[in-house]
Amino acid sequence: QVQLVESGGTLAQAGGSLKLSCTASGIIFSIHTMGWYRQAPGKQRELVAHITSRGSTNYTDSVKGRFTVSRDNAKNTVYLQMNSLKPEDTAVYYCSARLLPNVNVWGQGTQVTVSS
């Protein structure tokens, strides 16, 4: 059974930093692209960043230069370091594992709230 468990979401002040973690079980973690998505109230879920099995990364424009995605295959964990937080970063953040080109598995989400 595949399971993704996110942690690290909390209330932060604008300009501050948070680090999210997502630990996977039930998959061969090292071979999968891992992604971080977010969904703000009333908005569609959007891709924030992803990291491939080889460590290549991609970011949505709004977080470039502020967020960093990384992975530790020995710990089956993917991270999202978020710096210079803005109120518009407020959302539920979801971890995702891409098992197949059109098949993703999702975590339960972790709430990030940034106060101005």
VMD Tcl script that builds the backbone (N, CA, C; Angstrom):
set m [mol new atoms 348]
animate dup $m
set s [atomselect $m all]
$s set {name element resname resid chain x y z} {
  {N N GLN 1 A 0.845 -1.180 0.000}
  {CA C GLN 1 A 0.000 0.000 0.000}
  {C C GLN 1 A 0.891 1.245 0.000}
  {N N VAL 2 A 0.637 2.115 -0.979}
  {CA C VAL 2 A 1.424 3.332 -1.088}
  {C C VAL 2 A 0.896 4.370 -0.106}
  {N N GLN 3 A 1.809 5.010 0.595}
  {CA C GLN 3 A 1.399 6.038 1.545}
  {C C GLN 3 A 2.407 7.179 1.509}
  {N N LEU 4 A 1.881 8.397 1.453}
  {CA C LEU 4 A 2.701 9.608 1.524}
  {C C LEU 4 A 2.218 10.415 2.716}
  {N N VAL 5 A 3.139 10.803 3.572}
  {CA C VAL 5 A 2.765 11.535 4.779}
  {C C VAL 5 A 3.556 12.837 4.826}
  {N N GLU 6 A 2.814 13.954 4.736}
  {CA C GLU 6 A 3.442 15.270 4.792}
  {C C GLU 6 A 3.489 15.779 6.219}
  {N N SER 7 A 4.447 16.650 6.475}
  {CA C SER 7 A 4.539 17.315 7.778}
  {C C SER 7 A 5.267 18.637 7.598}
  {N N GLY 8 A 5.131 19.490 8.605}
  {CA C GLY 8 A 5.863 20.745 8.598}
  {C C GLY 8 A 5.019 21.976 8.360}
  {N N GLY 9 A 3.780 21.791 7.949}
  {CA C GLY 9 A 2.927 22.947 7.726}
  {C C GLY 9 A 2.508 23.578 9.045}
  {N N THR 10 A 2.471 24.901 9.043}
  {CA C THR 10 A 2.088 25.629 10.240}
  {C C THR 10 A 1.836 27.080 9.877}
  {N N LEU 11 A 1.626 27.907 10.869}
  {CA C LEU 11 A 1.456 29.338 10.671}
  {C C LEU 11 A 2.829 29.998 10.681}
  {N N ALA 12 A 3.077 30.845 9.687}
  {CA C ALA 12 A 4.341 31.553 9.595}
  {C C ALA 12 A 4.068 33.013 9.243}
  {N N GLN 13 A 5.049 33.840 9.524}
  {CA C GLN 13 A 4.938 35.256 9.175}
  {C C GLN 13 A 5.522 35.507 7.793}
  {N N ALA 14 A 5.011 36.499 7.136}
  {CA C ALA 14 A 5.570 36.895 5.840}
  {C C ALA 14 A 7.050 37.200 6.005}
  {N N GLY 15 A 7.827 36.706 5.042}
  {CA C GLY 15 A 9.276 36.852 5.103}
  {C C GLY 15 A 9.979 35.721 5.814}
  {N N GLY 16 A 9.209 34.872 6.457}
  {CA C GLY 16 A 9.792 33.765 7.204}
  {C C GLY 16 A 10.032 32.543 6.337}
  {N N SER 17 A 10.401 31.448 6.999}
  {CA C SER 17 A 10.738 30.211 6.308}
  {C C SER 17 A 10.031 29.033 6.949}
  {N N LEU 18 A 9.761 28.034 6.130}
  {CA C LEU 18 A 9.235 26.756 6.589}
  {C C LEU 18 A 9.862 25.666 5.747}
  {N N LYS 19 A 9.946 24.476 6.324}
  {CA C LYS 19 A 10.419 23.320 5.564}
  {C C LYS 19 A 9.394 22.210 5.696}
  {N N LEU 20 A 8.859 21.793 4.571}
  {CA C LEU 20 A 7.911 20.690 4.535}
  {C C LEU 20 A 8.652 19.393 4.228}
  {N N SER 21 A 8.134 18.321 4.796}
  {CA C SER 21 A 8.684 16.990 4.533}
  {C C SER 21 A 7.571 16.066 4.080}
  {N N CYS 22 A 7.931 15.106 3.278}
  {CA C CYS 22 A 6.983 14.075 2.831}
  {C C CYS 22 A 7.725 12.755 2.787}
  {N N THR 23 A 7.261 11.817 3.598}
  {CA C THR 23 A 7.884 10.506 3.658}
  {C C THR 23 A 6.987 9.486 2.992}
  {N N ALA 24 A 7.572 8.696 2.111}
  {CA C ALA 24 A 6.823 7.716 1.334}
  {C C ALA 24 A 7.084 6.305 1.827}
  {N N SER 25 A 6.084 5.473 1.673}
  {CA C SER 25 A 6.226 4.045 1.950}
  {C C SER 25 A 5.436 3.280 0.907}
  {N N GLY 26 A 5.828 2.034 0.689}
  {CA C GLY 26 A 5.100 1.199 -0.253}
  {C C GLY 26 A 5.508 1.377 -1.704}
  {N N ILE 27 A 6.534 2.184 -1.972}
  {CA C ILE 27 A 7.029 2.378 -3.333}
  {C C ILE 27 A 8.545 2.337 -3.323}
  {N N ILE 28 A 9.109 2.109 -4.510}
  {CA C ILE 28 A 10.566 2.228 -4.652}
  {C C ILE 28 A 10.828 3.708 -4.873}
  {N N PHE 29 A 11.005 4.409 -3.782}
  {CA C PHE 29 A 11.005 5.869 -3.784}
  {C C PHE 29 A 11.989 6.446 -4.794}
  {N N SER 30 A 13.168 5.865 -4.879}
  {CA C SER 30 A 14.257 6.491 -5.636}
  {C C SER 30 A 13.981 6.586 -7.128}
  {N N ILE 31 A 13.035 5.808 -7.651}
  {CA C ILE 31 A 12.848 5.792 -9.100}
  {C C ILE 31 A 11.732 6.725 -9.561}
  {N N HIS 32 A 11.049 7.357 -8.614}
  {CA C HIS 32 A 9.874 8.151 -8.976}
  {C C HIS 32 A 10.128 9.650 -8.888}
  {N N THR 33 A 9.496 10.369 -9.825}
  {CA C THR 33 A 9.447 11.815 -9.706}
  {C C THR 33 A 8.503 12.177 -8.564}
  {N N MET 34 A 8.961 13.085 -7.726}
  {CA C MET 34 A 8.154 13.539 -6.581}
  {C C MET 34 A 7.800 15.004 -6.780}
  {N N GLY 35 A 6.588 15.337 -6.396}
  {CA C GLY 35 A 6.147 16.713 -6.590}
  {C C GLY 35 A 5.486 17.297 -5.363}
  {N N TRP 36 A 5.538 18.612 -5.298}
  {CA C TRP 36 A 4.779 19.367 -4.298}
  {C C TRP 36 A 3.750 20.211 -5.043}
  {N N TYR 37 A 2.516 20.107 -4.606}
  {CA C TYR 37 A 1.427 20.885 -5.162}
  {C C TYR 37 A 0.806 21.687 -4.020}
  {N N ARG 38 A 0.008 22.666 -4.393}
  {CA C ARG 38 A -0.716 23.406 -3.362}
  {C C ARG 38 A -2.089 23.818 -3.894}
  {N N GLN 39 A -2.993 23.974 -2.944}
  {CA C GLN 39 A -4.344 24.402 -3.294}
  {C C GLN 39 A -4.806 25.432 -2.285}
  {N N ALA 40 A -5.031 26.635 -2.778}
  {CA C ALA 40 A -5.545 27.714 -1.939}
  {C C ALA 40 A -7.069 27.699 -1.994}
  {N N PRO 41 A -7.727 28.266 -1.004}
  {CA C PRO 41 A -9.195 28.279 -0.999}
  {C C PRO 41 A -9.755 28.897 -2.275}
  {N N GLY 42 A -10.679 28.182 -2.898}
  {CA C GLY 42 A -11.325 28.691 -4.097}
  {C C GLY 42 A -10.496 28.600 -5.359}
  {N N LYS 43 A -9.327 27.984 -5.265}
  {CA C LYS 43 A -8.455 27.881 -6.435}
  {C C LYS 43 A -8.163 26.430 -6.754}
  {N N GLN 44 A -7.708 26.200 -7.974}
  {CA C GLN 44 A -7.337 24.852 -8.386}
  {C C GLN 44 A -5.979 24.467 -7.809}
  {N N ARG 45 A -5.793 23.194 -7.668}
  {CA C ARG 45 A -4.495 22.702 -7.214}
  {C C ARG 45 A -3.464 23.009 -8.289}
  {N N GLU 46 A -2.282 23.489 -7.873}
  {CA C GLU 46 A -1.231 23.827 -8.819}
  {C C GLU 46 A 0.080 23.166 -8.416}
  {N N LEU 47 A 0.875 22.864 -9.423}
  {CA C LEU 47 A 2.200 22.320 -9.174}
  {C C LEU 47 A 3.106 23.423 -8.643}
  {N N VAL 48 A 3.787 23.157 -7.558}
  {CA C VAL 48 A 4.748 24.097 -6.986}
  {C C VAL 48 A 6.154 23.763 -7.462}
  {N N ALA 49 A 6.511 22.502 -7.322}
  {CA C ALA 49 A 7.855 22.068 -7.706}
  {C C ALA 49 A 7.855 20.563 -7.843}
  {N N HIS 50 A 8.773 20.070 -8.680}
  {CA C HIS 50 A 8.973 18.634 -8.695}
  {C C HIS 50 A 10.449 18.327 -8.846}
  {N N ILE 51 A 10.797 17.112 -8.473}
  {CA C ILE 51 A 12.173 16.653 -8.566}
  {C C ILE 51 A 12.159 15.241 -9.125}
  {N N THR 52 A 12.947 15.024 -10.153}
  {CA C THR 52 A 12.967 13.717 -10.798}
  {C C THR 52 A 13.855 12.752 -10.023}
  {N N SER 53 A 13.865 11.519 -10.477}
  {CA C SER 53 A 14.703 10.503 -9.837}
  {C C SER 53 A 16.179 10.847 -9.954}
  {N N ARG 54 A 16.527 11.623 -10.970}
  {CA C ARG 54 A 17.917 12.019 -11.156}
  {C C ARG 54 A 18.266 13.324 -10.457}
  {N N GLY 55 A 17.253 13.928 -9.837}
  {CA C GLY 55 A 17.517 15.152 -9.103}
  {C C GLY 55 A 17.264 16.427 -9.873}
  {N N SER 56 A 16.750 16.326 -11.084}
  {CA C SER 56 A 16.395 17.536 -11.833}
  {C C SER 56 A 15.152 18.148 -11.217}
  {N N THR 57 A 15.150 19.467 -11.155}
  {CA C THR 57 A 14.047 20.167 -10.492}
  {C C THR 57 A 13.357 21.143 -11.432}
  {N N ASN 58 A 12.128 21.448 -11.096}
  {CA C ASN 58 A 11.353 22.423 -11.843}
  {C C ASN 58 A 10.430 23.134 -10.866}
  {N N TYR 59 A 10.233 24.431 -11.088}
  {CA C TYR 59 A 9.430 25.239 -10.173}
  {C C TYR 59 A 8.430 26.089 -10.940}
  {N N THR 60 A 7.295 26.344 -10.307}
  {CA C THR 60 A 6.393 27.307 -10.879}
  {C C THR 60 A 7.010 28.695 -10.693}
  {N N ASP 61 A 6.681 29.609 -11.594}
  {CA C ASP 61 A 7.362 30.907 -11.612}
  {C C ASP 61 A 7.241 31.658 -10.286}
  {N N SER 62 A 6.104 31.545 -9.635}
  {CA C SER 62 A 5.866 32.344 -8.438}
  {C C SER 62 A 6.743 31.959 -7.247}
  {N N VAL 63 A 7.389 30.806 -7.310}
  {CA C VAL 63 A 8.227 30.384 -6.172}
  {C C VAL 63 A 9.704 30.295 -6.525}
  {N N LYS 64 A 10.032 30.534 -7.782}
  {CA C LYS 64 A 11.439 30.445 -8.194}
  {C C LYS 64 A 12.284 31.422 -7.395}
  {N N GLY 65 A 13.419 30.927 -6.916}
  {CA C GLY 65 A 14.310 31.749 -6.112}
  {C C GLY 65 A 13.951 31.794 -4.641}
  {N N ARG 66 A 12.782 31.281 -4.284}
  {CA C ARG 66 A 12.342 31.280 -2.882}
  {C C ARG 66 A 12.214 29.869 -2.317}
  {N N PHE 67 A 11.758 28.948 -3.132}
  {CA C PHE 67 A 11.528 27.574 -2.685}
  {C C PHE 67 A 12.580 26.654 -3.281}
  {N N THR 68 A 12.925 25.622 -2.547}
  {CA C THR 68 A 13.859 24.614 -3.014}
  {C C THR 68 A 13.325 23.226 -2.688}
  {N N VAL 69 A 13.229 22.394 -3.712}
  {CA C VAL 69 A 12.804 21.010 -3.512}
  {C C VAL 69 A 14.042 20.115 -3.510}
  {N N SER 70 A 14.049 19.144 -2.622}
  {CA C SER 70 A 15.179 18.212 -2.536}
  {C C SER 70 A 14.652 16.855 -2.092}
  {N N ARG 71 A 15.487 15.855 -2.207}
  {CA C ARG 71 A 15.070 14.520 -1.814}
  {C C ARG 71 A 16.220 13.792 -1.153}
  {N N ASP 72 A 15.878 12.891 -0.243}
  {CA C ASP 72 A 16.829 11.998 0.406}
  {C C ASP 72 A 16.321 10.584 0.171}
  {N N ASN 73 A 16.880 9.916 -0.805}
  {CA C ASN 73 A 16.389 8.587 -1.161}
  {C C ASN 73 A 16.619 7.569 -0.046}
  {N N ALA 74 A 17.639 7.783 0.758}
  {CA C ALA 74 A 17.898 6.855 1.865}
  {C C ALA 74 A 16.801 6.926 2.921}
  {N N LYS 75 A 16.128 8.074 2.990}
  {CA C LYS 75 A 15.052 8.255 3.970}
  {C C LYS 75 A 13.670 8.231 3.331}
  {N N ASN 76 A 13.612 7.970 2.023}
  {CA C ASN 76 A 12.324 7.966 1.307}
  {C C ASN 76 A 11.559 9.268 1.535}
  {N N THR 77 A 12.278 10.362 1.542}
  {CA C THR 77 A 11.678 11.635 1.913}
  {C C THR 77 A 12.015 12.723 0.889}
  {N N VAL 78 A 11.014 13.537 0.587}
  {CA C VAL 78 A 11.194 14.709 -0.252}
  {C C VAL 78 A 10.875 15.928 0.598}
  {N N TYR 79 A 11.609 16.998 0.358}
  {CA C TYR 79 A 11.484 18.209 1.157}
  {C C TYR 79 A 11.105 19.408 0.277}
  {N N LEU 80 A 10.513 20.386 0.890}
  {CA C LEU 80 A 10.272 21.663 0.242}
  {C C LEU 80 A 10.686 22.760 1.231}
  {N N GLN 81 A 11.824 23.381 0.955}
  {CA C GLN 81 A 12.281 24.503 1.762}
  {C C GLN 81 A 11.667 25.769 1.198}
  {N N MET 82 A 10.930 26.473 2.027}
  {CA C MET 82 A 10.211 27.668 1.584}
  {C C MET 82 A 10.762 28.876 2.339}
  {N N ASN 83 A 11.358 29.786 1.604}
  {CA C ASN 83 A 11.912 31.010 2.183}
  {C C ASN 83 A 11.161 32.226 1.661}
  {N N SER 84 A 11.358 33.338 2.330}
  {CA C SER 84 A 10.720 34.594 1.917}
  {C C SER 84 A 9.234 34.392 1.665}
  {N N LEU 85 A 8.580 33.761 2.603}
  {CA C LEU 85 A 7.167 33.437 2.447}
  {C C LEU 85 A 6.312 34.683 2.266}
  {N N LYS 86 A 5.270 34.515 1.467}
  {CA C LYS 86 A 4.314 35.584 1.193}
  {C C LYS 86 A 2.922 35.108 1.574}
  {N N PRO 87 A 2.032 36.035 1.897}
  {CA C PRO 87 A 0.656 35.622 2.208}
  {C C PRO 87 A 0.021 34.784 1.098}
  {N N GLU 88 A 0.386 35.063 -0.139}
  {CA C GLU 88 A -0.184 34.291 -1.247}
  {C C GLU 88 A 0.340 32.856 -1.324}
  {N N ASP 89 A 1.296 32.517 -0.490}
  {CA C ASP 89 A 1.739 31.125 -0.394}
  {C C ASP 89 A 0.814 30.293 0.502}
  {N N THR 90 A -0.126 30.943 1.135}
  {CA C THR 90 A -1.073 30.237 1.997}
  {C C THR 90 A -1.885 29.239 1.185}
  {N N ALA 91 A -1.841 27.987 1.613}
  {CA C ALA 91 A -2.535 26.908 0.890}
  {C C ALA 91 A -2.342 25.608 1.650}
  {N N VAL 92 A -3.076 24.604 1.216}
  {CA C VAL 92 A -2.770 23.241 1.635}
  {C C VAL 92 A -1.746 22.699 0.646}
  {N N TYR 93 A -0.652 22.191 1.175}
  {CA C TYR 93 A 0.424 21.662 0.348}
  {C C TYR 93 A 0.354 20.139 0.327}
  {N N TYR 94 A 0.393 19.598 -0.872}
  {CA C TYR 94 A 0.284 18.159 -1.061}
  {C C TYR 94 A 1.565 17.618 -1.696}
  {N N CYS 95 A 1.942 16.469 -1.220}
  {CA C CYS 95 A 3.049 15.724 -1.807}
  {C C CYS 95 A 2.469 14.719 -2.804}
  {N N SER 96 A 3.210 14.469 -3.873}
  {CA C SER 96 A 2.736 13.537 -4.883}
  {C C SER 96 A 3.887 12.696 -5.398}
  {N N ALA 97 A 3.590 11.435 -5.653}
  {CA C ALA 97 A 4.532 10.535 -6.302}
  {C C ALA 97 A 3.970 10.138 -7.657}
  {N N ARG 98 A 4.781 10.326 -8.700}
  {CA C ARG 98 A 4.322 9.963 -10.040}
  {C C ARG 98 A 4.710 8.514 -10.307}
  {N N LEU 99 A 3.734 7.648 -10.190}
  {CA C LEU 99 A 4.000 6.218 -10.384}
  {C C LEU 99 A 4.092 5.860 -11.856}
  {N N LEU 100 A 3.231 6.489 -12.672}
  {CA C LEU 100 A 3.193 6.288 -14.112}
  {C C LEU 100 A 2.918 7.652 -14.728}
  {N N PRO 101 A 3.069 7.794 -16.040}
  {CA C PRO 101 A 2.867 9.121 -16.641}
  {C C PRO 101 A 1.553 9.795 -16.263}
  {N N ASN 102 A 0.507 9.044 -16.093}
  {CA C ASN 102 A -0.786 9.650 -15.746}
  {C C ASN 102 A -1.337 9.131 -14.435}
  {N N VAL 103 A -0.473 8.610 -13.605}
  {CA C VAL 103 A -0.908 8.045 -12.333}
  {C C VAL 103 A -0.074 8.644 -11.216}
  {N N ASN 104 A -0.740 9.451 -10.378}
  {CA C ASN 104 A -0.088 10.052 -9.218}
  {C C ASN 104 A -0.747 9.560 -7.942}
  {N N VAL 105 A 0.057 9.445 -6.925}
  {CA C VAL 105 A -0.441 9.137 -5.586}
  {C C VAL 105 A -0.230 10.370 -4.733}
  {N N TRP 106 A -1.202 10.661 -3.860}
  {CA C TRP 106 A -1.182 11.901 -3.101}
  {C C TRP 106 A -1.127 11.655 -1.602}
  {N N GLY 107 A -0.512 12.610 -0.910}
  {CA C GLY 107 A -0.596 12.633 0.538}
  {C C GLY 107 A -1.868 13.324 0.976}
  {N N GLN 108 A -2.028 13.439 2.288}
  {CA C GLN 108 A -3.247 14.016 2.831}
  {C C GLN 108 A -3.205 15.540 2.880}
  {N N GLY 109 A -2.039 16.109 2.708}
  {CA C GLY 109 A -1.883 17.556 2.706}
  {C C GLY 109 A -1.489 18.116 4.057}
  {N N THR 110 A -0.819 19.252 4.019}
  {CA C THR 110 A -0.438 19.958 5.237}
  {C C THR 110 A -0.682 21.455 5.021}
  {N N GLN 111 A -1.295 22.085 6.006}
  {CA C GLN 111 A -1.712 23.475 5.864}
  {C C GLN 111 A -0.551 24.423 6.143}
  {N N VAL 112 A -0.339 25.334 5.209}
  {CA C VAL 112 A 0.622 26.422 5.403}
  {C C VAL 112 A -0.156 27.728 5.376}
  {N N THR 113 A -0.024 28.502 6.419}
  {CA C THR 113 A -0.689 29.797 6.501}
  {C C THR 113 A 0.371 30.863 6.752}
  {N N VAL 114 A 0.391 31.866 5.889}
  {CA C VAL 114 A 1.376 32.939 6.010}
  {C C VAL 114 A 0.639 34.228 6.341}
  {N N SER 115 A 0.964 34.794 7.467}
  {CA C SER 115 A 0.317 36.037 7.898}
  {C C SER 115 A 1.153 37.238 7.469}
  {N N SER 116 A 0.448 38.307 7.157}
  {CA C SER 116 A 1.145 39.522 6.696}
  {C C SER 116 A 1.532 40.414 7.865}
}
mol reanalyze $m
mol bondsrecalc $m
mol representation Tube
mol addrep $m
